[in-house]
Amino acid sequence: MTRLSIFSLAANALSGHKKWAPTWRDASPKASYDVVIIGGGGHGLATAYYLAKVHGIRNVAVVEKGWIGGGNVGRNTTIIRSNYGLPGNEPFYEHAMKLWEGLEQDFNYNAMVSQRGVLNLYHSDAQRDAFARRGNAMRLHGVDAELLDADAVRSMAPFLNFDNARFPIMGGLLQPRGGTARHDAVAWGYARGASDRGVDIIQNCEVTSFLRGADGRIIGVETSRGTIRAKKVGMAAAGNSSRIAAMADLRLPIESHVLQAFVSEALKPVIPGVITFGAGHFYISQSDKGGLVFGGDLDGYNSYASRGNLPVLEDVCESGMAIMPMIGRARLLRSWGGICDMTMDGSPIIDRAPVEGLYINAGWCYGGFKATPASGWCFAHLLATDQPHQVTAAYRLDRFATGHVIDEKGQGAQPNLH
Amino acid sequence: MRIPCPFCGDRDSHEFVYRGDAEPRRPNDDTGFYDYVYLRSNVAGPMQEHWYHAQGCRNWLVVTRDTCTHEIAGAVLAREAAR
């Protein structure tokens, strides 16, 4: 495939943009593959890309029931960060952050990665202490973190409501290397890179059941486009993980919940980076197109409906008006919902399934987008070597039974509160 | 979503607290606790679930709701459902 550069852009401009080749091959399924990945979202495509690029496994299919990038990789709020506190999480998300930093050069596609900073606001002494602890944990893992006082926050974001009676802003925890990326382009870039190396991307292909060998091992999938055999099957199906697992007679420690997000009309640049108001359940950033992209909490009830309800929209807008009154002048353009695979401890699972031949990549809660590169990298490692990558060694499926949960928020087994 | 509370009548879901799937039963000994606490069927379709009418009659309800459409088929008091 043509290498994209200023020269290819100029050549295509001079020929009236009529000679652009499709970004990836829309493949039809073959009878068998070395690896079949269920789910053509960011994680599935990244897995296929790194399988082909890093491990040399190119006889791979990504099967997607709709179109690639039509699920959560197209339904998130595009934030990338690695500001986690627990040892099981921080090295993994920092691995993702480092991959983000070199991603565009690596897959030769403009994913508009922009490290404009992620700022978490705090409003009390207790919250400041908790943020200082998390910031210190990050720095001990070699990750950038700065604890800001109110004046430093004021110089970054003078438009915030500093004197809110209930939530006065005392400062914030800043990760300067965090930021945003163009979510669709991430899917397209990985699809292009994978397709280029021989991976078949098969759309409109829904998995309906697993093929089992005589010993019970999984040896392929039945799909709406026929039978596909595979030496290994990996699932990266996000909100539909439980439904896929049920086809293999597994129950997962996961509930599917809907998370809404919102975007305003396009405005001139007003918000410097990502700002989160955790105490009030509101976070916001501004896209390069100018829209204010914001969201808050889960709706809170199990859902596969890909849309939420008005009470949460009200909550999010109230929180937004409390912390950032200037957004009251902007009109809301769109809202949408994504189905999050919420685990019982709020952390993901990358592990072999109890059934031979099946590999699980699930439980991303509402943090899947930022994890995309490392999730693909580590899932590819697991599929290729049958060993967990060192930064995902804690993301075991059996950690709930053994008591090694990774509960960043300390909420216990209550998925709608993580 | 509006939930037909058997005690208060049709009320906005905002008045309720959601607890989740009503199917898991607390086991009598330690062996079933992992299943009870962590594993979920995560049903796509009609599901029975616990809602607490915190800003109403403070009854626990078992509500039947379709997780694919958010359509609510009915609600009974949890203590009656347990009988």
Interface residues (C-beta under 8 A of the other chain):
Chain A: N240 S242 R243 A246 R251 L252 P253 I254 E255 S256 G300 Y301 N302 S303 Y304 A305 N309 P311 M344 F400 A401 A413 Q414 P415 N416
Chain B: M1 D12 S13 H14 Y18 G20 D21 Y34 D35 V37 Y38 L39 R40 S41 N42 V43 A44 M47 E49 R65 T67 C68 T69 H70
